[in-house]
């Protein structure tokens, strides 16, 4: 298969969406893109090596996107870093420096450098383009130490979205790399350009972040589709869009489950009160019918009609050995996350049995994807009585 190698002080810049779902950073009606669609991010050599590993993880994840935009992540060729010096650099800096660069309420930021001041009315007739982008994160007071909220673990039990202690570093790096390629914050869709730490898929206890369909669509429109649009990726998640937070970020919540209160009419109750936590087992009556939700994303460049399969599994890891209990056929476009509902699914009839309800997208592998490992997720754990 073909492969690629390889917040933000907005000031008076504006975020535009025009006819697209994604937002981009613009001035005078033009997106402020990186003309060659490429950043070489240089990692500060004075940082703890684990911070550098976070950056390398994120570079690999970003380059799975379906556009021509790509990054290289390398160690800096010197021991100094500075913003807007013509180089795209990554650093975890001491708290006082971080607040000066990013502000007191930021979790991280991207500081972009342009060939002219986009806020100056005298530049309105110029083709303004990005030169470099510096990604800044809060780190230790002393250089070389490892502290802070970020962690490169993919064990969901340790991460914010699942009541853990750490913000997943790859998710936030993907958010800031989005800014480095002129993507703005997103408040209208399930998106990594919103609250990034809950934009992920999970199977078993392992999470897998991605750039997501909204951001991938933006990158495709700004930089073109890679290899004539042949780079495909579908993913399924137990997170969904839940509204907007201050600062124009999308908020995400866990997908829902609803009891069918009248099986003859298919009428749904107002919410089953089921607990979606990874360590929660919900006691439910045998035979009750429940409708589940999952979010499907098309991170590629082409529209597809695909099957979503609903399964019962004895474990939290969902795969092709699980029992199929329903199917839903959907048509999904790039850039539009779709929260899908299952047909009514009965709780197992045998008392005391614990089963995990899961969802799988394109279980027959009809779409040739560059990544199939994000096609399965668990939704809820049930124990019948």
C-alpha positions in Angstrom: 0.0 0.0 0.0 1.1 3.6 -0.5 2.4 5.4 2.6 3.7 8.9 3.4 7.0 9.5 4.9 8.0 11.5 6.6 -3.0 27.7 21.3 -2.3 29.4 18.8 -2.2 33.1 19.2 -5.0 34.1 16.8 -4.9 37.8 17.3 -7.0 39.3 14.5 -6.9 36.2 12.4 -10.3 34.7 11.7 -11.6 31.1 11.7 -13.5 30.3 8.5 -15.6 27.3 7.6 -17.4 28.5 4.4 -19.1 25.3 3.0 -16.9 22.9 5.0 -17.4 21.1 8.3 -13.8 21.9 9.4 -12.5 25.3 10.5 -9.3 26.8 9.2 -7.1 29.8 10.2 -7.4 32.6 7.6 -6.7 36.2 6.9 -8.4 38.4 4.4 -10.5 35.4 3.2 -7.5 33.1 2.5 -6.4 30.1 4.6 -2.9 30.6 6.0 -1.5 27.3 4.8 2.0 25.8 4.8 2.6 25.9 1.1 4.6 22.7 0.8 2.3 20.8 3.1 5.2 19.7 5.3 6.7 20.5 8.7 10.0 19.2 10.0 9.5 19.4 13.8 12.7 19.7 15.7 12.5 18.4 19.3 14.4 20.3 22.0 17.4 18.2 23.0 17.4 19.5 26.6 14.0 17.9 27.4 13.5 14.5 29.1 13.7 11.7 26.5 10.1 10.7 27.2 8.9 14.0 25.9 10.7 13.4 22.7 9.0 9.9 22.5 5.6 11.7 22.8 6.5 13.8 19.8 7.6 10.8 17.7 4.4 8.9 18.6 2.4 11.9 17.4 4.3 12.2 14.2 3.5 8.6 13.3 -0.2 9.1 14.1 -0.4 12.4 12.1 1.1 10.8 9.0 -1.8 8.2 8.9 -4.0 11.1 7.7 -5.3 10.8 4.1 -4.0 14.1 2.8 -0.7 15.3 1.3 0.1 17.0 4.6 2.8 15.3 6.6 5.5 15.8 9.3 9.0 14.7 10.1 10.0 14.7 13.8 13.7 14.9 14.4 16.0 15.9 17.3 17.0 19.5 17.1 20.4 20.2 15.5 21.3 22.7 18.3 20.5 23.3 21.9 18.5 26.4 21.6 14.8 27.0 20.8 12.9 30.2 20.0 9.5 31.0 18.6 9.2 32.4 15.1 12.9 31.7 14.2 12.1 30.0 10.8 12.2 26.5 12.4 9.3 24.4 13.5 10.2 23.2 17.0 8.7 21.2 19.8 9.4 21.9 23.5 8.1 21.2 26.9 9.0 24.3 28.8 8.9 25.4 32.5 5.6 26.7 33.8 6.5 30.4 33.9 7.7 30.3 30.3 4.7 28.4 29.2 2.2 30.9 30.6 4.1 33.8 28.9 4.0 32.0 25.5 0.5 30.3 25.7 -1.5 32.1 28.4 -2.6 31.0 31.8 -5.5 28.7 30.7 -4.0 26.8 27.8 -3.1 23.1 27.9 -0.7 23.5 25.0 -0.3 25.9 22.0 0.9 26.3 18.5 2.6 29.6 17.6 2.7 30.0 13.9 5.1 32.2 11.9 4.1 33.8 8.6 5.8 35.6 5.7 3.9 38.8 6.6 1.8 40.0 9.5 -1.7 38.6 8.8 -3.3 41.2 11.1 -1.9 44.2 9.2 -4.4 45.7 6.7 -1.5 46.6 4.5 -0.9 42.9 3.8 -4.4 42.2 2.6 -3.2 42.0 -1.0 -0.4 39.7 -0.3 -0.3 35.9 -0.5 0.4 35.2 3.2 1.7 31.7 4.0 3.0 29.9 7.0 6.8 29.6 7.5 7.0 27.6 10.7 5.0 26.5 13.7 6.3 26.0 17.3 4.4 23.5 19.5 4.6 24.4 23.2 3.7 22.2 26.1 3.9 22.7 29.9 6.9 20.8 31.3 9.2 20.6 34.3 10.7 23.6 36.2 14.1 22.1 35.6 15.1 21.1 32.1 15.5 17.4 31.7 12.9 16.4 34.3 9.7 14.6 33.6 6.6 16.0 35.2 3.2 17.2 34.2 -0.2 16.1 33.0 0.8 14.4 29.7 1.6 10.7 29.3 2.2 8.7 26.1 0.4 5.6 27.6 -2.5 4.2 25.6 -3.9 2.3 28.6 -7.3 4.0 29.0 -7.3 3.2 32.8 -4.7 6.0 33.2 -6.3 8.6 30.9 -8.5 11.6 31.5 -11.5 10.4 29.5 -11.7 7.3 31.7 -11.1 9.1 35.1 -7.4 8.5 35.0 -4.6 11.0 36.0 -3.1 11.8 32.6 -4.0 13.7 29.4 -3.1 11.5 26.4 -0.1 13.2 24.7 -0.7 11.9 21.2 -4.3 13.4 21.1 -3.1 16.8 22.1 -0.1 16.7 19.8 -2.5 15.9 16.9 -4.6 18.9 17.9 -1.6 21.2 17.9 -0.3 19.8 14.6 -3.7 20.5 13.2 -3.1 24.2 14.0 0.4 23.9 12.4 -1.4 23.0 9.2 -3.9 25.9 9.5 -6.8 23.9 11.1 -8.8 25.9 13.6 -10.8 24.8 16.6 -14.0 22.9 16.0 -17.2 23.3 18.0 -19.8 21.7 15.8 -18.6 18.1 15.4 -16.9 15.3 17.2 -13.3 16.3 16.5 -9.7 16.2 17.7 -9.8 20.0 17.1 -12.3 20.1 20.0 -11.6 18.5 23.3 -8.9 16.2 22.0 -8.6 13.9 25.0 -12.0 12.3 24.3 -11.5 11.9 20.6 -10.3 8.3 20.4 -11.3 4.8 19.8 -10.7 2.0 22.3 -10.7 -1.8 22.3 -9.9 -3.8 25.4 -8.0 -1.4 27.6 -6.1 0.2 24.7 -6.9 3.6 23.1 -6.0 4.6 19.6 -6.1 8.4 18.8 -6.3 9.6 15.2 -6.6 12.9 13.3 -10.3 12.0 12.8 -12.7 12.6 9.9 -13.3 16.3 10.4 -9.6 17.2 10.5 -8.7 14.8 7.7 -11.3 16.4 5.5 -9.9 19.8 6.2 -6.4 18.7 5.4 -7.6 17.0 2.2 -9.2 20.3 1.0 -6.3 22.5 2.0 -3.4 20.2 0.8 -5.0 17.7 -1.6 -5.7 14.0 -1.2 -2.7 11.7 -0.9 -2.2 9.3 -3.8 -5.3 10.4 -5.6 -7.5 9.7 -2.6 -6.7 6.0 -2.2 -5.6 6.2 1.5 -8.7 4.9 3.3 -9.4 4.6 7.1 -12.7 3.9 8.9 -13.0 4.0 12.7 -15.6 3.4 15.3 -15.8 4.9 18.8 -17.8 4.9 22.0 -17.5 8.7 22.1 -19.8 11.2 20.4 -20.4 14.9 20.0 -22.2 16.5 23.0 -22.1 20.2 22.4 -19.8 23.2 22.6 -17.6 24.5 25.5 -16.3 28.0 26.0 -13.5 28.7 23.7 -15.3 27.1 20.7 -14.3 23.5 21.5 -16.5 20.6 20.8 -17.4 18.5 23.9 -17.7 14.8 23.7 -19.6 12.3 25.8 -19.9 8.5 25.8 -22.4 7.1 23.4 -25.8 6.1 24.9 -27.9 3.1 25.4 -31.7 3.2 25.6 -34.2 0.6 26.7 -37.0 -0.3 24.4 -40.1 0.3 26.6 -42.5 -1.2 24.1 -41.0 -3.8 21.9 -44.1 -3.8 19.6 -43.7 -0.1 18.8 -40.0 0.3 19.1 -40.5 3.2 21.5 -37.3 4.2 23.3 -37.1 5.1 26.9 -35.4 8.4 28.0 -32.2 6.7 28.8 -31.4 3.4 30.5 -29.2 4.8 33.2 -26.5 2.3 32.1 -23.0 3.2 33.3 -20.5 3.3 30.3 -17.3 3.2 32.5 -14.7 0.6 31.6 -15.0 -1.0 35.0 -18.8 -0.9 35.3 -21.0 -4.0 34.9 -24.7 -3.1 34.5 -27.2 -5.4 36.0 -30.2 -5.6 33.6 -33.2 -8.0 33.4 -33.0 -10.9 31.0 -34.7 -10.4 27.7 -34.8 -6.6 27.9 -34.3 -5.0 24.5 -31.7 -2.1 24.4 -30.7 0.2 21.5 -27.0 1.2 21.5 -25.1 4.1 19.8 -21.6 4.2 18.3 -19.8 6.9 16.3 -18.4 6.0 12.9 -15.8 8.2 11.1 -14.6 8.1 7.5 -11.0 9.5 7.7 -10.4 8.9 4.0 -11.2 10.9 0.9 -14.1 8.9 -0.6 -17.7 8.3 0.4 -18.5 4.7 1.3 -21.5 2.5 2.1 -20.5 0.1 4.9 -21.9 -2.2 7.5 -21.9 -1.6 11.2 -22.1 -4.9 13.1 -23.3 -5.2 16.7 -21.9 -8.0 18.7 -21.9 -9.7 22.2 -18.5 -10.6 23.5 -17.3 -12.5 26.7 -14.5 -10.0 27.0 -13.8 -6.2 26.6 -11.8 -7.0 23.5 -14.1 -7.0 20.4 -13.1 -9.0 17.3 -14.4 -11.3 14.6 -15.0 -14.3 17.0 -17.8 -12.5 18.8 -21.5 -13.3 18.4 -23.3 -11.0 15.9 -26.6 -9.7 17.3 -27.5 -7.0 14.7 -26.4 -5.1 11.7 -26.9 -1.5 10.4 -26.1 -0.3 6.9 -24.9 3.3 6.6 -23.5 5.6 4.0 -20.7 7.8 5.4 -19.0 10.8 3.8 -15.5 12.1 4.7 -15.6 14.8 7.3 -18.9 13.9 8.9 -18.8 11.8 12.0 -22.0 9.8 12.2 -23.5 8.5 15.5 -25.4 5.3 14.5 -28.0 3.4 16.5 -28.4 -0.3 16.6 -31.6 -2.3 16.2 -33.1 -3.4 19.5 -30.8 -6.0 21.0 -32.1 -8.4 23.8 -30.1 -8.9 27.0 -28.8 -12.5 27.2 -31.5 -14.8 28.6 -29.2 -16.7 30.9 -29.1 -15.2 34.4 -25.7 -14.1 35.8 -24.0 -14.0 32.4 -21.8 -10.9 31.8 -21.4 -9.8 28.2 -19.8 -6.8 26.5 -21.8 -5.1 23.8 -19.5 -4.0 20.9 -19.6 -2.4 17.5 -17.5 -3.2 14.4 -17.3 -1.2 11.2 -16.8 -2.9 7.8 -16.3 -6.3 9.5 -15.9 -8.0 6.1 -12.9 -5.7 5.3 -14.5 -4.6 2.0 -12.7 -1.3 2.2 -8.9 -1.5 1.7 -7.7 0.5 4.7 -4.3 1.7 5.8 -5.4 0.9 9.4 -7.9 -1.8 10.4 -7.1 -1.8 14.1 -9.6 1.0 14.9 -12.6 -0.8 13.5 -13.8 -2.4 16.7 -14.9 -1.0 20.1 -16.8 -2.0 23.2 -19.8 0.0 24.4 -21.3 -1.4 27.6 -20.9 -4.4 30.0 -24.2 -6.2 30.9 -25.0 -8.8 33.5 -28.4 -10.4 33.2 -30.6 -11.3 36.1 
